[in-house]
Amino acid sequence: MVSKAIARFARISPRKARMIVNLVRGRQAGEALQLLQFTAKAGAPVISKLIESAVANARALSPGGDLDALFVETAFVDKAPNKNMRRWRPRAMGRATQIQKGMSHITIHLGTRE
């Protein structure tokens, strides 16, 4: 049984989200949620909510399945296009440069160990 959850256009930079995703990859779902609860990083609540969503998706796919056997099979973060968060900063000699505001697509797949 494989369930997945995707957070698209999450308002966190991919670099910060990858640090948190690397912490939980390969762990049991319950253990990962417990670890994220006490992690003091900006991406921890986003990833935690995503894992909870994947567990709920697994519960909907197979109501009689063993939820304790779920683990984070694959987890990755991609850069999202940043069309709606454009900001400009004044620079020298009347120029302007764009401020980079990070956005991410975060995907988590939960599988079962046999």
C-alpha angles and dihedrals in degrees: 000000000000123000127180141193128194128198108198124196093007109180096237129095116256092238093058093043093050091057090059095041090053089056095057102035110118096011129119112268094242092046091049092052091050092049092050092050090066098035112110098210129116094240097051097089092047094051092042092055090048093052090049088052091051090050090051089050090052090050090052093048095052115013094188096046126121107257093187090067094060118113135172101267100176131000127174141163126218129189113257124212113265105213100133100044101060114150130175131209124200114242137183123306095017096300128133131210129199120251112226112233111188123231127176144196107217121194127187126184119194120202136176128248117225 
